[in-house]
Amino acid sequence: RRLLASRMKGEALRFVPLLQADTALNELSACIGGCERIRGTPLPLIYVTALRSYLLLYLLLCPVVYAEDWGWATIPAVLILAFVFLSVEGAATELERPFGMEPNHLPLERYVGLVIDNITDVLNNDAARDCAGGALKVVVE
């Protein structure tokens, strides 16, 4: 941010791409704040406990309720039902924490690397344009 500000001093019209990069950087900062709030807000334990208890109770009562009507077909039907519901519960558990280092988590490091590469390209293109125009500036921080 300091580098962008130092490049824009006094010549705002020439540095429209840098102003756009600064705006994008502000938006990115807001998005990162939202991601940190998501990561720092766990699902309340009572919700998790209640939902898992109801799921377990339902899956345990299914064979009792449907055994008289379906007979032996109840066993595979309840197994398939349990597989589907437990898969959805597992997916919900994974979605509860989307940020981390597991293979199925969002690749935030790659996103940050792309942003850094894009900002570096904008700054390098601007510096090359300054050198080509004969107006080489040295920015010291």
Number of C-alpha atoms within 10 A of each C-alpha: 10 8 11 15 12 12 19 16 9 9 9 13 10 11 16 12 14 20 16 11 18 16 12 14 15 13 12 14 12 12 12 13 12 12 13 12 11 15 14 10 10 10 12 8 9 9 10 12 11 11 13 14 12 11 16 14 11 13 17 13 12 16 19 10 12 16 14 10 9 12 10 12 12 18 15 10 15 18 13 12 14 18 12 12 15 16 12 12 16 12 11 11 13 13 12 14 16 16 17 12 11 9 7 11 13 14 14 13 10 10 11 12 11 12 15 12 12 13 18 12 12 15 18 12 12 17 17 13 13 13 12 10 9 9 10 12 10 8 8 6 6
